[in-house]
Amino acid sequence: MSRHIPKNENPQATIFHKCREMIKLLNIHLNHFPKHEKYALCNEIRNAAYDVYSLLVECKKRYHNKTSLTKLDVRHEQLRMLVNLAYELGYYEFHNSASTRSESEANRRYSAICVYINELGAMIGGWIRNLKSEINLGVVDQ
């Protein structure tokens, strides 16, 4: 499913790849949530993931990133909290409208998406730290 990314590839290309892989996996998971959440929590999680991807593009294209990166960081944290809420509500145990997954399978699925979310968060945090160090060094105007 995922392709290997060479070490010398642009870090921004890596963050976009990681975000796309997270969205693909998240959409698979959301398709198995209960039907009564189709237009509520599932939609909100899906929109948050798409917003993160859109904000990544915005941050890449803007010259002054401080506000855009803050929005990206906040929306990423909202995505993390929504996925965590879905897990706590037991939606990772559902499979096609029936609670048939074992708890260990639900934990495995939740852990898999959390790895992507955490890696993406680390990349965003690194981007923010890099921008702050550039501002402190006077390389970039605020």
N, C-alpha and C positions, 0 to 999 in steps of 0.2 A: 504494500500500500504506500509506504513512504519511500522516497528516493534518498540515496546517500548524498549529503552535502559536503563537498570538499572543504578542508580547513581554510583555504585561501579565498573562499567565496566571500563576497560582500556581506557584512553582518546584517545589513538591512534586508538583503535577500533571504537570509536565514530566518529572520523574524516573520517575514511574510509567509514563508513556507511553513513554519511552525504554526502560525495562526490558521492557515488553510487546512492543515492536518487536524487541528483542534476542532474546527468547524465541521469537517467531514465526520469525525467521530461523534461529536456532539449531536449532529443531525440524526445519526443512526440511533443513538440513545433516546433522543426525544421522540422518535417514531414509536417507541415501545412504552411510553408513559401512558397513564390512564387517559381515556377519551375525554373525561370531564376537565382535564387540564390542557386540552389541545389549544384552546384560545386564550388561556390565562398564563400559567407559569411557563409552559412550553414556548409560547409565543414571546414572552418576555425574555427568556433565556436566549432564544434564537436571535431576537433583535439586539440583545446586548452583545452577542458574539459578532454579529454583522457590524454593529457600531464600533467595536474594537478594531475590526479590520478596516473600516472606513477611516477611523481616526489615525491608524497607522499610515495610510496613504496621505492623509492631511499633514501629518508630522513630517513625512518624507519630503513633501513638496513645499512646505513653508520655510521661509528664511529665518523668521523668529519663532522658535518652537515652544517657548516656555508655557504659554497658555494651552496650546494644543496638547503638549505632553501631560499637563496636569489633567486635562479632560480625559485623555487616554488612560492615565493611571486610575482615575476615579471610576471610569466605565469598566475597566478590567476588574477592579475590586468588586463592583456591583455584580459582574458576571460570576466571580468566585462565590459570592454570597448566595446568589440565586441557585447555582448548582448545588451548593451545600444544603440549602433549604430543601431542594428536591430530594436529596439523599435522606435527609432527616425525616421527611414526610413518607419515606418508603417507596418512592416512585422508581427507584433503580431495581426493585424486586419485581416490578410488573413486566409482563411479556404479553403483548397483544390483549390488553384489557383483563388479564387474569394474573393474580399474584402467584406466579409459579416458579420464579427464580429462587434459588437458595440464597441464604444470606451471604455465603462466601462468594457466589457469582455476582451478587449486587456489589459487594465490597471490591471485587476485582474490576468491575466496570467503572465504578466511581473512582477508584485509584488510577485507572488508565486515563481518565479525563483530567483528573487533578494533576497528573504529571505534566500534561500539556499546558494547563493553566498556570502552574507554578513556573515552568520553564519560560513561558511567555512573560510572566510577571518579572522574572529575573532579568530578562532582556530589556524590558521597559525600564526597570530600575537602573540598569546599567546605562541606558540612554540618558536618563535623567541625571545621574551622577556625572556622566561625561559632559553634559550641557552645563551643569553647575560649575564644574572645574574650569570649563572654557570661559564662563562668565567671570569667575574669580580671578582668572589669569588675564582677563581683559581682551581675550581673543574675539569674543562675540559681544556686540552691543545688546543691552536688555531691551 
